[in-house]
Amino acid sequence: MAILEGPVNLLASNMGLPVDAVRLVTGLLFCQIFAVLHRVVISKMSDPTTKRTIHLLLGLFLGYYVWDLDCLHHCASALGFYLMFSILPWELAAKLNFLYQLGYLAVGYYFNNLVENYAINWTTSQAVVTLKMIGIGFDLCDRQKDGVKLPGVMTILGYVFFMGTYLVGPLDDFKRFEAFFSDKLFDKEKGPGIGIGLKRVAHGVFYLVVSVLTTSFFTTDYMFTPQFLDLLLPLRILYVTAWGHCGLYKYLGVWCIAESACMYMGYTFNGEEKWDGLRNVSTNAFHQSTKLQDIIETWNINTSNWCAKHIYKRCRFLGNKSLSQLITMLFLATWHGLHLGYFICFFQEFLYLFMEKGASTNPLLKQVSNVLPKSVEKLLCWLYAKLFLSFALVGFELYTFDKIMYIYGSIYYICPVIALVIISTNTIFAEKISSDKIE
């Protein structure tokens, strides 16, 4: 990569960070500049085509700056989508497009991401592009009876490379994209104040700094040392919990920075003169969550909503909510990568949510809840949510079976053991209550 290669390498060296990570973050900072350019110049243009073309060029610059010529993979996703919907019946095209987009991403993972440490490369943006292209395909198919027309190829490319959402999200739908460039998303006279974007980018920088500091203290390598095994079991459990939780701060950071650029432009309008329509994580609610279900509802919100709409609800013909949820989890695992750890992570999520669902009506747990002071109960629930989340994230972060099982074994598989015990009591008490009613 020739663009600013020297300064980026120097910055990465001085900060002790990977070059690819620094390039991605600086790419997000370029988005801030481009968002200001939009407010000052581009938004005042009246021709939607001109505005889309300028944004496409800015997005292509970002793609080339961050991913070099690998940004052509994202063009291939857009062109593949356009060709299928131009030639084939839309119902067939939507199905083939789903396989094409997910397959393209999986092949990219196979050749680039089958490594032991997370690799930042073109598949990072390809994951966002994949959901965009699958989503617009399903939406076109669903709206075919309304006479909706296939957008032009330049419009599709503009949607893929829209600089506010291209690199890491937030995930947006095509309807929002169209409304934004047609000046129908919000009243330009009542646009967002610059302060809301600045506040969000400050959140992002804060979380990135916290990520660097905490992950240098709660390191992965330490968990594979004899010193870690010498710790008392409660301390090992607390370490894994803190390690998993701190590992999420890097995602919080980049999501907040990416969202802030969209806020500057008003792209995050939610219909009520507020500007959180693309909020990807509700930070306060996430930190205060006392159930895994609450965490899921506050984390990676746009992707969760997308999966609910395009995967979970499309499995209604199966007639089984649990099976639909399991298929959705399998899709999410594949979308994240081909490592076994992803599938271990999302299978645990499915298991723990199943446990929580039954626990809400478990009379034994209700009796325990009634005995405990509310403050103690809330603290225990908060610790439970953080522990179970971090336990599942071991698979998400470590990838390989041997490493995952080593960490799980060091804390005696505490989370799945507790989950299976609670699921068993849920079943036993449910059966007992049912038999009592029959008598």
KEMI-54605 format. One record per residue (C-alpha): x, y, z; residue number from 1; chain; residue in three letters. Coordinates in nm, 3 decimals, padded with zeros to 5 digits. Example, Ala and Ser with C-alpha at 12.3 -4.5 7.8 and 13.67 -1.06 7.14 Angstrom:
         u         v         w     i   ch    aa
    01.230   -00.450    00.780     1    A   ALA
    01.367   -00.106    00.714     2    A   SER
//
This chain:
         u         v         w     i   ch    aa
    00.000    00.000    00.000     1    A   MET
    00.158    00.325   -00.117     2    A   ALA
   -00.090    00.572    00.036     3    A   ILE
    00.062    00.710    00.359     4    A   LEU
    00.250    00.386    00.411     5    A   GLU
    00.542    00.551    00.590     6    A   GLY
    00.339    00.754    00.842     7    A   PRO
    00.108    00.461    00.917     8    A   VAL
    00.400    00.223    00.976     9    A   ASN
    00.573    00.480    01.199    10    A   LEU
    00.256    00.538    01.400    11    A   LEU
    00.201    00.164    01.444    12    A   ALA
    00.562    00.114    01.551    13    A   SER
    00.551    00.395    01.807    14    A   ASN
    00.223    00.269    01.955    15    A   MET
    00.324   -00.098    01.947    16    A   GLY
    00.011   -00.191    01.752    17    A   LEU
   -00.041   -00.398    01.434    18    A   PRO
   -00.016   -00.194    01.113    19    A   VAL
   -00.349   -00.326    00.983    20    A   ASP
   -00.528   -00.216    01.301    21    A   ALA
   -00.379    00.134    01.281    22    A   VAL
   -00.471    00.160    00.913    23    A   ARG
   -00.830    00.059    00.987    24    A   LEU
   -00.866    00.310    01.271    25    A   VAL
   -00.711    00.590    01.064    26    A   THR
   -00.951    00.495    00.787    27    A   GLY
   -01.236    00.550    01.032    28    A   LEU
   -01.085    00.890    01.117    29    A   LEU
   -01.084    00.976    00.745    30    A   PHE
   -01.459    00.909    00.763    31    A   CYS
   -01.485    01.189    01.017    32    A   GLN
   -01.324    01.431    00.770    33    A   ILE
   -01.547    01.311    00.487    34    A   PHE
   -01.856    01.350    00.709    35    A   ALA
   -01.765    01.713    00.773    36    A   VAL
   -01.712    01.756    00.397    37    A   LEU
   -02.062    01.621    00.345    38    A   HIS
   -02.214    01.868    00.591    39    A   ARG
   -02.031    02.167    00.446    40    A   VAL
   -02.043    02.094    00.072    41    A   VAL
   -02.207    01.772   -00.049    42    A   ILE
   -02.534    01.802    00.144    43    A   SER
   -02.603    02.137   -00.025    44    A   LYS
   -02.607    01.977   -00.372    45    A   MET
   -02.950    01.916   -00.520    46    A   SER
   -02.875    01.629   -00.761    47    A   ASP
   -02.891    01.286   -00.587    48    A   PRO
   -02.678    01.124   -00.858    49    A   THR
   -02.396    01.373   -00.805    50    A   THR
   -02.404    01.321   -00.429    51    A   LYS
   -02.402    00.941   -00.466    52    A   ARG
   -02.111    00.959   -00.712    53    A   THR
   -01.901    01.172   -00.478    54    A   ILE
   -01.974    00.938   -00.188    55    A   HIS
   -01.886    00.638   -00.405    56    A   LEU
   -01.548    00.794   -00.488    57    A   LEU
   -01.485    00.866   -00.119    58    A   LEU
   -01.577    00.507   -00.032    59    A   GLY
   -01.350    00.369   -00.303    60    A   LEU
   -01.066    00.583   -00.165    61    A   PHE
   -01.127    00.436    00.181    62    A   LEU
   -01.135    00.085    00.035    63    A   GLY
   -00.806    00.136   -00.147    64    A   TYR
   -00.644    00.309    00.150    65    A   TYR
   -00.737    00.040    00.402    66    A   VAL
   -00.752   -00.277    00.189    67    A   TRP
   -00.546   -00.190   -00.121    68    A   ASP
   -00.669   -00.375   -00.434    69    A   LEU
   -00.846   -00.627   -00.211    70    A   ASP
   -01.134   -00.377   -00.212    71    A   CYS
   -01.215   -00.527   -00.554    72    A   LEU
   -01.364   -00.822   -00.366    73    A   HIS
   -01.636   -00.589   -00.242    74    A   HIS
   -01.698   -00.480   -00.602    75    A   CYS
   -01.735   -00.847   -00.694    76    A   ALA
   -02.011   -00.889   -00.436    77    A   SER
   -02.202   -00.593   -00.576    78    A   ALA
   -02.156   -00.696   -00.940    79    A   LEU
   -02.250   -01.057   -00.867    80    A   GLY
   -02.570   -00.939   -00.700    81    A   PHE
   -02.655   -00.709   -00.990    82    A   TYR
   -02.598   -00.973   -01.258    83    A   LEU
   -02.813   -01.232   -01.082    84    A   MET
   -03.106   -00.995   -01.034    85    A   PHE
   -03.070   -00.865   -01.392    86    A   SER
   -03.086   -01.210   -01.552    87    A   ILE
   -03.278   -01.445   -01.323    88    A   LEU
   -03.629   -01.446   -01.173    89    A   PRO
   -03.599   -01.256   -00.846    90    A   TRP
   -03.711   -01.543   -00.621    91    A   GLU
   -03.435   -01.763   -00.762    92    A   LEU
   -03.188   -01.475   -00.766    93    A   ALA
   -03.250   -01.402   -00.396    94    A   ALA
   -03.167   -01.764   -00.303    95    A   LYS
   -02.860   -01.785   -00.526    96    A   LEU
   -02.745   -01.444   -00.406    97    A   ASN
   -02.761   -01.568   -00.047    98    A   PHE
   -02.538   -01.864   -00.135    99    A   LEU
   -02.305   -01.652   -00.347   100    A   TYR
   -02.251   -01.380   -00.087   101    A   GLN
   -02.206   -01.615    00.208   102    A   LEU
   -01.993   -01.851   -00.001   103    A   GLY
   -01.769   -01.567   -00.121   104    A   TYR
   -01.714   -01.459    00.239   105    A   LEU
   -01.643   -01.817    00.350   106    A   ALA
   -01.384   -01.864    00.073   107    A   VAL
   -01.224   -01.537    00.180   108    A   GLY
   -01.208   -01.665    00.537   109    A   TYR
   -01.057   -01.992    00.420   110    A   TYR
   -00.768   -01.828    00.235   111    A   PHE
   -00.709   -01.537    00.474   112    A   ASN
   -00.835   -01.601    00.825   113    A   ASN
   -00.745   -01.958    00.917   114    A   LEU
   -00.479   -01.828    01.154   115    A   VAL
   -00.449   -01.845    01.531   116    A   GLU
   -00.473   -01.470    01.586   117    A   ASN
   -00.744   -01.240    01.453   118    A   TYR
   -00.646   -01.102    01.114   119    A   ALA
   -00.768   -00.761    00.999   120    A   ILE
   -00.804   -00.783    00.622   121    A   ASN
   -01.058   -00.726    00.346   122    A   TRP
   -01.293   -00.987    00.496   123    A   THR
   -01.359   -00.742    00.782   124    A   THR
   -01.551   -00.516    00.542   125    A   SER
   -01.666   -00.812    00.334   126    A   GLN
   -01.869   -00.933    00.633   127    A   ALA
   -02.064   -00.604    00.629   128    A   VAL
   -02.099   -00.613    00.249   129    A   VAL
   -02.230   -00.971    00.267   130    A   THR
   -02.519   -00.873    00.493   131    A   LEU
   -02.593   -00.566    00.283   132    A   LYS
   -02.616   -00.767   -00.038   133    A   MET
   -02.817   -01.052    00.112   134    A   ILE
   -03.052   -00.804    00.276   135    A   GLY
   -03.120   -00.599   -00.036   136    A   ILE
   -03.175   -00.922   -00.231   137    A   GLY
   -03.440   -01.048    00.009   138    A   PHE
   -03.602   -00.703    00.028   139    A   ASP
   -03.628   -00.675   -00.351   140    A   LEU
   -03.781   -01.020   -00.371   141    A   CYS
   -04.032   -00.939   -00.096   142    A   ASP
   -04.130   -00.609   -00.259   143    A   ARG
   -04.148   -00.744   -00.613   144    A   GLN
   -04.528   -00.742   -00.608   145    A   LYS
   -04.517   -00.369   -00.527   146    A   ASP
   -04.346   -00.297   -00.857   147    A   GLY
   -04.007   -00.210   -00.711   148    A   VAL
   -03.731   -00.184   -00.972   149    A   LYS
   -03.373   -00.309   -00.961   150    A   LEU
   -03.137   -00.020   -00.872   151    A   PRO
   -02.862    00.064   -01.119   152    A   GLY
   -02.519   -00.089   -01.082   153    A   VAL
   -02.363    00.244   -00.977   154    A   MET
   -02.628    00.283   -00.707   155    A   THR
   -02.553   -00.068   -00.577   156    A   ILE
   -02.180    00.010   -00.570   157    A   LEU
   -02.258    00.335   -00.390   158    A   GLY
   -02.455    00.143   -00.127   159    A   TYR
   -02.168   -00.103   -00.077   160    A   VAL
   -01.902    00.168   -00.052   161    A   PHE
   -02.106    00.428    00.139   162    A   PHE
   -01.822    00.562    00.351   163    A   MET
   -02.025    00.591    00.671   164    A   GLY
   -02.096    00.218    00.692   165    A   THR
   -01.848    00.052    00.458   166    A   TYR
   -01.548   -00.035    00.675   167    A   LEU
   -01.702   -00.186    00.992   168    A   VAL
   -02.069   -00.084    00.978   169    A   GLY
   -02.303    00.015    01.131   170    A   PRO
   -02.519   -00.207    00.915   171    A   LEU
   -02.779   -00.010    00.721   172    A   ASP
   -03.055   -00.111    00.481   173    A   ASP
   -03.097    00.012    00.125   174    A   PHE
   -03.419    00.197    00.207   175    A   LYS
   -03.228    00.430    00.441   176    A   ARG
   -02.956    00.478    00.179   177    A   PHE
   -03.211    00.578   -00.087   178    A   GLU
   -03.395    00.815    00.146   179    A   ALA
   -03.071    00.983    00.255   180    A   PHE
   -02.957    01.073   -00.097   181    A   PHE
   -03.308    01.178   -00.200   182    A   SER
   -03.324    01.418    00.099   183    A   ASP
   -03.624    01.226    00.234   184    A   LYS
   -03.463    01.080    00.546   185    A   LEU
   -03.489    01.398    00.754   186    A   PHE
   -03.558    01.768    00.720   187    A   ASP
   -03.225    01.930    00.632   188    A   LYS
   -03.331    02.244    00.816   189    A   GLU
   -03.344    02.039    01.137   190    A   LYS
   -03.026    01.841    01.088   191    A   GLY
   -02.815    01.701    01.372   192    A   PRO
   -02.588    01.917    01.583   193    A   GLY
   -02.215    01.854    01.551   194    A   ILE
   -02.197    01.783    01.924   195    A   GLY
   -02.372    01.445    01.911   196    A   ILE
   -02.112    01.311    01.670   197    A   GLY
   -01.825    01.450    01.873   198    A   LEU
   -01.965    01.289    02.186   199    A   LYS
   -01.989    00.951    02.014   200    A   ARG
   -01.638    00.968    01.869   201    A   VAL
   -01.509    01.059    02.215   202    A   ALA
   -01.676    00.742    02.343   203    A   HIS
   -01.500    00.547    02.071   204    A   GLY
   -01.154    00.687    02.145   205    A   VAL
   -01.209    00.625    02.516   206    A   PHE
   -01.295    00.259    02.459   207    A   TYR
   -00.998    00.206    02.228   208    A   LEU
   -00.764    00.350    02.492   209    A   VAL
   -00.926    00.133    02.760   210    A   VAL
   -00.890   -00.168    02.529   211    A   SER
   -00.517   -00.111    02.485   212    A   VAL
   -00.462   -00.062    02.859   213    A   LEU
   -00.677   -00.348    02.989   214    A   THR
   -00.574   -00.610    02.734   215    A   THR
   -00.210   -00.539    02.816   216    A   SER
   -00.292   -00.630    03.177   217    A   PHE
   -00.540   -00.917    03.123   218    A   PHE
   -00.338   -01.102    02.861   219    A   THR
   -00.424   -01.424    02.682   220    A   THR
   -00.072   -01.563    02.724   221    A   ASP
   -00.095   -01.545    03.103   222    A   TYR
   -00.382   -01.794    03.108   223    A   MET
   -00.149   -02.056    02.959   224    A   PHE
    00.118   -02.017    03.227   225    A   THR
    00.172   -02.227    03.542   226    A   PRO
    00.122   -01.908    03.746   227    A   GLN
   -00.237   -01.884    03.627   228    A   PHE
   -00.308   -02.243    03.732   229    A   LEU
   -00.155   -02.167    04.075   230    A   ASP
   -00.424   -01.905    04.140   231    A   LEU
   -00.725   -02.001    04.351   232    A   LEU
   -01.022   -02.110    04.144   233    A   LEU
   -01.230   -01.795    04.221   234    A   PRO
   -00.939   -01.579    04.103   235    A   LEU
   -00.903   -01.780    03.782   236    A   ARG
   -01.275   -01.739    03.716   237    A   ILE
   -01.256   -01.364    03.780   238    A   LEU
   -00.952   -01.334    03.551   239    A   TYR
   -01.129   -01.510    03.261   240    A   VAL
   -01.434   -01.291    03.321   241    A   THR
   -01.230   -00.969    03.314   242    A   ALA
   -01.025   -01.089    03.015   243    A   TRP
   -01.336   -01.161    02.809   244    A   GLY
   -01.511   -00.839    02.901   245    A   HIS
   -01.207   -00.621    02.828   246    A   CYS
   -01.160   -00.793    02.494   247    A   GLY
   -01.489   -00.640    02.379   248    A   LEU
   -01.375   -00.280    02.421   249    A   TYR
   -01.202   -00.273    02.083   250    A   LYS
   -01.536   -00.345    01.916   251    A   TYR
   -01.706   -00.075    02.121   252    A   LEU
   -01.438    00.170    02.014   253    A   GLY
   -01.451    00.118    01.638   254    A   VAL
   -01.833    00.096    01.636   255    A   TRP
   -01.871    00.425    01.820   256    A   CYS
   -01.624    00.602    01.590   257    A   ILE
   -01.794    00.463    01.278   258    A   ALA
   -02.137    00.560    01.410   259    A   GLU
   -02.024    00.914    01.485   260    A   SER
   -01.947    00.982    01.117   261    A   ALA
   -02.301    00.874    01.027   262    A   CYS
   -02.434    01.100    01.303   263    A   MET
   -02.258    01.407    01.159   264    A   TYR
   -02.438    01.352    00.830   265    A   MET
   -02.778    01.277    00.982   266    A   GLY
   -02.769    00.924    00.841   267    A   TYR
   -02.866    00.784    01.182   268    A   THR
   -03.204    00.964    01.193   269    A   PHE
   -03.460    00.739    01.363   270    A   ASN
   -03.781    00.916    01.267   271    A   GLY
   -03.829    01.103    01.593   272    A   GLU
   -03.579    01.387    01.557   273    A   GLU
   -03.320    01.177    01.731   274    A   LYS
   -02.999    01.047    01.581   275    A   TRP
   -02.949    00.696    01.717   276    A   ASP
   -03.121    00.502    01.439   277    A   GLY
   -02.805    00.300    01.368   278    A   LEU
   -02.690    00.258    01.727   279    A   ARG
   -02.494   -00.068    01.727   280    A   ASN
   -02.440   -00.094    02.099   281    A   VAL
   -02.622    00.065    02.389   282    A   SER
   -02.317    00.111    02.609   283    A   THR
   -02.488    00.188    02.941   284    A   ASN
   -02.740   -00.094    02.908   285    A   ALA
   -02.465   -00.334    02.798   286    A   PHE
   -02.252   -00.266    03.104   287    A   HIS
   -02.551   -00.292    03.339   288    A   GLN
   -02.699   -00.611    03.190   289    A   SER
   -02.787   -00.887    03.435   290    A   THR
   -02.899   -01.146    03.177   291    A   LYS
   -02.745   -01.277    02.856   292    A   LEU
   -03.067   -01.193    02.673   293    A   GLN
   -03.022   -00.831    02.780   294    A   ASP
   -02.663   -00.834    02.653   295    A   ILE
   -02.771   -00.968    02.314   296    A   ILE
   -03.035   -00.694    02.286   297    A   GLU
   -02.777   -00.422    02.357   298    A   THR
   -02.477   -00.559    02.161   299    A   TRP
   -02.427   -00.555    01.782   300    A   ASN
   -02.787   -00.438    01.759   301    A   ILE
   -02.803   -00.383    01.383   302    A   ASN
   -02.671   -00.730    01.302   303    A   THR
   -02.911   -00.888    01.551   304    A   SER
   -03.205   -00.702    01.393   305    A   ASN
   -03.087   -00.806    01.048   306    A   TRP
   -03.069   -01.173    01.153   307    A   CYS
   -03.412   -01.155    01.312   308    A   ALA
   -03.561   -01.019    00.991   309    A   LYS
   -03.376   -01.217    00.726   310    A   HIS
   -03.285   -01.546    00.895   311    A   ILE
   -03.496   -01.616    01.205   312    A   TYR
   -03.831   -01.504    01.063   313    A   LYS
   -03.766   -01.682    00.733   314    A   ARG
   -03.742   -02.007    00.929   315    A   CYS
   -04.103   -01.977    01.048   316    A   ARG
   -04.206   -02.256    00.813   317    A   PHE
   -04.018   -02.497    01.043   318    A   LEU
   -04.276   -02.433    01.315   319    A   GLY
   -04.016   -02.445    01.592   320    A   ASN
   -03.870   -02.131    01.753   321    A   LYS
   -03.575   -02.313    01.909   322    A   SER
   -03.478   -02.469    01.576   323    A   LEU
   -03.509   -02.129    01.405   324    A   SER
   -03.288   -01.978    01.675   325    A   GLN
   -03.029   -02.256    01.634   326    A   LEU
   -03.016   -02.202    01.256   327    A   ILE
   -02.970   -01.830    01.316   328    A   THR
   -02.680   -01.903    01.553   329    A   MET
   -02.521   -02.133    01.293   330    A   LEU
   -02.550   -01.859    01.033   331    A   PHE
   -02.388   -01.607    01.269   332    A   LEU
   -02.104   -01.846    01.347   333    A   ALA
   -02.035   -01.902    00.975   334    A   THR
   -02.061   -01.529    00.906   335    A   TRP
   -01.796   -01.457    01.170   336    A   HIS
   -01.552   -01.718    01.038   337    A   GLY
   -01.469   -02.083    00.981   338    A   LEU
   -01.284   -02.145    01.306   339    A   HIS
   -01.438   -02.408    01.532   340    A   LEU
   -01.426   -02.154    01.816   341    A   GLY
   -01.701   -01.945    01.658   342    A   TYR
   -01.935   -02.243    01.649   343    A   PHE
   -01.848   -02.332    02.009   344    A   ILE
   -01.922   -01.972    02.110   345    A   CYS
   -02.262   -01.949    01.941   346    A   PHE
   -02.369   -02.296    02.045   347    A   PHE
   -02.308   -02.190    02.405   348    A   GLN
   -02.511   -01.876    02.344   349    A   GLU
   -02.799   -02.095    02.227   350    A   PHE
   -02.759   -02.323    02.531   351    A   LEU
   -02.745   -02.039    02.783   352    A   TYR
   -03.045   -01.859    02.634   353    A   LEU
   -03.238   -02.185    02.653   354    A   PHE
   -03.134   -02.208    03.019   355    A   MET
   -03.244   -01.850    03.090   356    A   GLU
   -03.580   -01.903    02.927   357    A   LYS
   -03.659   -02.197    03.154   358    A   GLY
   -03.505   -02.035    03.461   359    A   ALA
   -03.756   -01.750    03.448   360    A   SER
   -04.029   -01.993    03.563   361    A   THR
   -03.815   -02.218    03.785   362    A   ASN
   -03.979   -02.217    04.134   363    A   PRO
   -03.655   -02.321    04.306   364    A   LEU
   -03.467   -02.021    04.165   365    A   LEU
   -03.759   -01.797    04.256   366    A   LYS
   -03.736   -01.914    04.618   367    A   GLN
   -03.363   -01.836    04.624   368    A   VAL
   -03.438   -01.495    04.474   369    A   SER
   -03.696   -01.422    04.745   370    A   ASN
   -03.445   -01.500    05.022   371    A   VAL
   -03.161   -01.283    04.889   372    A   LEU
   -03.153   -00.906    04.936   373    A   PRO
   -03.225   -00.731    04.606   374    A   LYS
   -02.883   -00.567    04.596   375    A   SER
   -02.710   -00.905    04.640   376    A   VAL
   -02.934   -01.068    04.381   377    A   GLU
   -02.858   -00.793    04.130   378    A   LYS
   -02.482   -00.823    04.192   379    A   LEU
   -02.490   -01.202    04.149   380    A   LEU
   -02.692   -01.170    03.828   381    A   CYS
   -02.450   -00.907    03.696   382    A   TRP
   -02.152   -01.133    03.770   383    A   LEU
   -02.335   -01.427    03.614   384    A   TYR
   -02.394   -01.236    03.290   385    A   ALA
   -02.032   -01.123    03.267   386    A   LYS
   -01.893   -01.470    03.349   387    A   LEU
   -02.112   -01.661    03.102   388    A   PHE
   -02.046   -01.405    02.829   389    A   LEU
   -01.670   -01.423    02.881   390    A   SER
   -01.677   -01.803    02.895   391    A   PHE
   -01.846   -01.816    02.555   392    A   ALA
   -01.601   -01.556    02.421   393    A   LEU
   -01.309   -01.791    02.489   394    A   VAL
   -01.412   -01.972    02.171   395    A   GLY
   -01.462   -01.644    01.987   396    A   PHE
   -01.112   -01.520    02.072   397    A   GLU
   -00.895   -01.835    02.081   398    A   LEU
   -01.033   -02.025    01.778   399    A   TYR
   -00.863   -02.364    01.820   400    A   THR
   -01.011   -02.659    02.009   401    A   PHE
   -00.701   -02.735    02.219   402    A   ASP
   -00.664   -02.378    02.349   403    A   LYS
   -01.035   -02.343    02.418   404    A   ILE
   -01.057   -02.667    02.612   405    A   MET
   -00.743   -02.581    02.807   406    A   TYR
   -00.897   -02.257    02.937   407    A   ILE
   -01.231   -02.426    03.001   408    A   TYR
   -01.059   -02.705    03.191   409    A   GLY
   -00.864   -02.456    03.403   410    A   SER
   -01.195   -02.335    03.552   411    A   ILE
   -01.361   -02.678    03.544   412    A   TYR
   -01.613   -02.600    03.267   413    A   TYR
   -01.809   -02.403    03.523   414    A   ILE
   -02.056   -02.234    03.288   415    A   CYS
   -02.185   -02.535    03.089   416    A   PRO
   -02.197   -02.738    03.411   417    A   VAL
   -02.413   -02.474    03.581   418    A   ILE
   -02.625   -02.441    03.267   419    A   ALA
   -02.694   -02.815    03.245   420    A   LEU
   -02.780   -02.830    03.616   421    A   VAL
   -03.026   -02.541    03.583   422    A   ILE
   -03.178   -02.686    03.265   423    A   ILE
   -03.226   -03.016    03.449   424    A   SER
   -03.399   -02.845    03.743   425    A   THR
   -03.612   -02.646    03.498   426    A   ASN
   -03.729   -02.973    03.346   427    A   THR
   -03.776   -03.156    03.675   428    A   ILE
   -03.978   -02.880    03.837   429    A   PHE
   -04.182   -02.827    03.523   430    A   ALA
   -04.270   -03.197    03.519   431    A   GLU
   -04.347   -03.193    03.892   432    A   LYS
   -04.576   -02.892    03.858   433    A   ILE
   -04.750   -03.055    03.563   434    A   SER
   -04.807   -03.381    03.753   435    A   SER
   -04.935   -03.190    04.058   436    A   ASP
   -05.192   -03.015    03.843   437    A   LYS
   -05.311   -03.346    03.697   438    A   ILE
   -05.361   -03.489    04.044   439    A   GLU
//
